């Protein structure tokens, strides 16, 4: 059951500047987000865009 939840709870992001791809669980994404709800690239610190 936990595997199914984790499989569908993933969100994918990409950095528009350096094109680094990230995949976070919904819970991890909330923890990484700043006060405006944005997640920043680990390398260049630009705001990540969520892939749909």
CNS distance restraints for C-alpha pairs under 8 A (distance, minus, plus):
assign (resid   1 and name CA) (resid   5 and name CA) 6.52 0.50 0.50
assign (resid   2 and name CA) (resid   6 and name CA) 6.18 0.50 0.50
assign (resid   3 and name CA) (resid   7 and name CA) 6.04 0.50 0.50
assign (resid   4 and name CA) (resid   8 and name CA) 6.42 0.50 0.50
assign (resid   5 and name CA) (resid   9 and name CA) 5.92 0.50 0.50
assign (resid   6 and name CA) (resid  10 and name CA) 6.71 0.50 0.50
assign (resid   6 and name CA) (resid  25 and name CA) 7.07 0.50 0.50
assign (resid   9 and name CA) (resid  25 and name CA) 5.54 0.50 0.50
assign (resid   9 and name CA) (resid  26 and name CA) 5.69 0.50 0.50
assign (resid  10 and name CA) (resid  23 and name CA) 6.47 0.50 0.50
assign (resid  10 and name CA) (resid  24 and name CA) 5.58 0.50 0.50
assign (resid  10 and name CA) (resid  25 and name CA) 4.36 0.50 0.50
assign (resid  10 and name CA) (resid  26 and name CA) 5.97 0.50 0.50
assign (resid  11 and name CA) (resid  23 and name CA) 5.63 0.50 0.50
assign (resid  11 and name CA) (resid  24 and name CA) 5.38 0.50 0.50
assign (resid  11 and name CA) (resid  25 and name CA) 5.97 0.50 0.50
assign (resid  11 and name CA) (resid  26 and name CA) 6.31 0.50 0.50
assign (resid  11 and name CA) (resid  29 and name CA) 7.81 0.50 0.50
assign (resid  11 and name CA) (resid  50 and name CA) 7.27 0.50 0.50
assign (resid  11 and name CA) (resid  51 and name CA) 7.60 0.50 0.50
assign (resid  12 and name CA) (resid  21 and name CA) 7.37 0.50 0.50
assign (resid  12 and name CA) (resid  22 and name CA) 5.75 0.50 0.50
assign (resid  12 and name CA) (resid  23 and name CA) 4.44 0.50 0.50
assign (resid  12 and name CA) (resid  24 and name CA) 6.47 0.50 0.50
assign (resid  12 and name CA) (resid  50 and name CA) 5.84 0.50 0.50
assign (resid  12 and name CA) (resid  51 and name CA) 5.42 0.50 0.50
assign (resid  12 and name CA) (resid  52 and name CA) 7.67 0.50 0.50
assign (resid  13 and name CA) (resid  21 and name CA) 5.87 0.50 0.50
assign (resid  13 and name CA) (resid  22 and name CA) 5.08 0.50 0.50
assign (resid  13 and name CA) (resid  23 and name CA) 6.21 0.50 0.50
assign (resid  13 and name CA) (resid  48 and name CA) 5.98 0.50 0.50
assign (resid  13 and name CA) (resid  49 and name CA) 5.40 0.50 0.50
assign (resid  13 and name CA) (resid  50 and name CA) 4.24 0.50 0.50
assign (resid  13 and name CA) (resid  51 and name CA) 5.37 0.50 0.50
assign (resid  14 and name CA) (resid  19 and name CA) 5.87 0.50 0.50
assign (resid  14 and name CA) (resid  20 and name CA) 5.69 0.50 0.50
assign (resid  14 and name CA) (resid  21 and name CA) 4.49 0.50 0.50
assign (resid  14 and name CA) (resid  22 and name CA) 6.12 0.50 0.50
assign (resid  14 and name CA) (resid  48 and name CA) 5.53 0.50 0.50
assign (resid  14 and name CA) (resid  49 and name CA) 5.42 0.50 0.50
assign (resid  14 and name CA) (resid  50 and name CA) 6.45 0.50 0.50
assign (resid  14 and name CA) (resid  51 and name CA) 6.91 0.50 0.50
assign (resid  15 and name CA) (resid  19 and name CA) 4.73 0.50 0.50
assign (resid  15 and name CA) (resid  20 and name CA) 5.32 0.50 0.50
assign (resid  15 and name CA) (resid  21 and name CA) 6.59 0.50 0.50
assign (resid  15 and name CA) (resid  41 and name CA) 6.15 0.50 0.50
assign (resid  15 and name CA) (resid  46 and name CA) 6.80 0.50 0.50
assign (resid  15 and name CA) (resid  47 and name CA) 6.81 0.50 0.50
assign (resid  15 and name CA) (resid  48 and name CA) 4.69 0.50 0.50
assign (resid  15 and name CA) (resid  49 and name CA) 6.25 0.50 0.50
assign (resid  16 and name CA) (resid  46 and name CA) 7.73 0.50 0.50
assign (resid  16 and name CA) (resid  47 and name CA) 7.91 0.50 0.50
assign (resid  16 and name CA) (resid  48 and name CA) 6.78 0.50 0.50
assign (resid  16 and name CA) (resid  49 and name CA) 6.94 0.50 0.50
assign (resid  17 and name CA) (resid  44 and name CA) 7.83 0.50 0.50
assign (resid  17 and name CA) (resid  46 and name CA) 6.97 0.50 0.50
assign (resid  18 and name CA) (resid  44 and name CA) 7.28 0.50 0.50
assign (resid  20 and name CA) (resid  41 and name CA) 7.68 0.50 0.50
assign (resid  24 and name CA) (resid  28 and name CA) 5.88 0.50 0.50
assign (resid  24 and name CA) (resid  29 and name CA) 5.65 0.50 0.50
assign (resid  25 and name CA) (resid  29 and name CA) 6.09 0.50 0.50
assign (resid  26 and name CA) (resid  30 and name CA) 6.39 0.50 0.50
assign (resid  27 and name CA) (resid  31 and name CA) 6.51 0.50 0.50
assign (resid  28 and name CA) (resid  32 and name CA) 6.27 0.50 0.50
assign (resid  29 and name CA) (resid  33 and name CA) 6.14 0.50 0.50
assign (resid  29 and name CA) (resid  39 and name CA) 7.41 0.50 0.50
assign (resid  30 and name CA) (resid  37 and name CA) 7.50 0.50 0.50
assign (resid  32 and name CA) (resid  39 and name CA) 6.07 0.50 0.50
assign (resid  33 and name CA) (resid  37 and name CA) 4.87 0.50 0.50
assign (resid  33 and name CA) (resid  38 and name CA) 4.94 0.50 0.50
assign (resid  33 and name CA) (resid  39 and name CA) 4.65 0.50 0.50
assign (resid  33 and name CA) (resid  40 and name CA) 7.74 0.50 0.50
assign (resid  34 and name CA) (resid  38 and name CA) 5.49 0.50 0.50
assign (resid  34 and name CA) (resid  39 and name CA) 6.45 0.50 0.50
assign (resid  38 and name CA) (resid  47 and name CA) 6.43 0.50 0.50
assign (resid  38 and name CA) (resid  48 and name CA) 7.24 0.50 0.50
assign (resid  39 and name CA) (resid  47 and name CA) 5.83 0.50 0.50
assign (resid  39 and name CA) (resid  48 and name CA) 5.69 0.50 0.50
assign (resid  40 and name CA) (resid  45 and name CA) 5.01 0.50 0.50
assign (resid  40 and name CA) (resid  46 and name CA) 5.32 0.50 0.50
assign (resid  40 and name CA) (resid  47 and name CA) 4.42 0.50 0.50
assign (resid  40 and name CA) (resid  48 and name CA) 5.44 0.50 0.50
assign (resid  41 and name CA) (resid  45 and name CA) 4.47 0.50 0.50
assign (resid  41 and name CA) (resid  46 and name CA) 5.35 0.50 0.50
assign (resid  41 and name CA) (resid  47 and name CA) 6.24 0.50 0.50
assign (resid  41 and name CA) (resid  48 and name CA) 6.03 0.50 0.50
